[in-house]
Amino acid sequence: PPPGALQLLGGVPDPRLVPVAALARAYRRALSRREHLGYGDARGHPRLRAALARMLGEARGLAVRPEGVLVTRGAQMALAVAARGLLRPGDAVAVEDLGYRPAWEALRLAGLRLVPLKLDARGLDVEALAARAGPERIRAVYLTPHHQYPTLVTLSPARRLSLLDLARRARLVVLEDDYDNEFHYEGRPVQPLASADAAGVVVYVGSLSKVLAPALRIGFLAGPEDAIARLTAHRHYLDRQGDLAVEAAVAELLEEGEAQRHVWRTRRIYAARREALADALRAELAGALTFEQPPGGMAYWCRVAPGLDAEAWADRALAVGVAVQAGRLFAFDGGSPPNLRLGFGRLDERELREAVRRLAGALGRASVAGGAAARPLRTAARPRRTGRTRSSR
Ligand SMILES: Cc1ncc(COP(=O)(O)O)c(C=O)c1O
């Protein structure tokens, strides 16, 4: 987005909330330990692996030892490493459609063949996966079962069970991306699939990008220890190791409970922003957008009213200083589902109201705008391709 644009972008946390003082103190302490300036363990700093294993046990029901944790530079590297270490070029991997393009590209770069599967209000269509796994020789499935990206639906309990059962029977690797587990506002977060994985088929991908900050590049893999050992070799020869001083500093924040307190504080802030965005959307855009309030995540998955072009609206919005994501960004086949994803993480409540005012302004202006660059925003005569978008909410 251009400088000054308000970022109504899904899933981006607010850098103004990062506990920089605590992080700086911990980083200074870590740097003063000169061993953090040398080569270290390719699996990640032992203190960080221990702290993550404890966090996974206490907060997410995963019985994992530090030997079952591999620290990576973000979930992004975790996926790239898992794709190379657990699968072979040419293998087929099922993915959610709509879904997370950076993950698809990481899988593609490892030579994997992607098989898109539809979603509905209960998450990934596990029956379709079961039907296609054998004939299409699918070896793995990548999914975001907790807060599905981008629609935020949660995989239903029945589908969780059938997915684990299918993976056990068909020996599918389940790549579970649980990128924002902490940001759940109603009831307790749903436990990861990995917490119920008795057969050792799930490889869990986590990230501290939402908990602390994306630029720290701290993500991790957790899973069966033999798989983690194999993946460590890939991580080693790809990037040797992570930033030991950053890893030690983050370990200290986890050990002292500072990171957990930060999550509690920011969860309250994000919950208030979630309400503020919903209120502003209802007040300003009731006729143009509909949405449901998901129990977690940092965004709303909105459906634009029939006759409105989500992409053209997003383009016009950017021109008046608010960045939003149109549904096409998340569609596997390049289709244009009639959706906008609107995130509330990055903006405070006043900024959210202003962003929605601009979004509404873009709608108003667009309906009378012209000129070569202007694509018609109202497309009343164009029927929606409902077949393609049935899966999205
Ligand atoms: C679906 C999904 N996976 C993973 C991540 C986190 O990526 P990383 O840890 O590489 O910053 C994000 C961040 O937005 C995401 O949306």
The ligand as a Gaussian input file, in Angstrom:
#p B3LYP/6-31G(d) Opt

LIG

0 1
 C       -2.125000     -18.686000       6.637000
 C       -0.863000     -18.090000       7.182000
 N        0.153000     -18.897000       7.494000
 C        1.284000     -18.410000       8.030000
 C        1.438000     -17.058000       8.279000
 C        2.652000     -16.545000       8.999000
 O        3.725000     -16.511000       8.246000
 P        5.161000     -16.177000       8.837000
 O        5.347000     -16.910000      10.141000
 O        6.064000     -16.672000       7.776000
 O        5.245000     -14.702000       9.044000
 C        0.446000     -16.179000       7.940000
 C        0.635000     -14.747000       8.141000
 O       -0.115000     -13.922000       7.754000
 C       -0.741000     -16.702000       7.385000
 O       -1.751000     -15.904000       7.085000

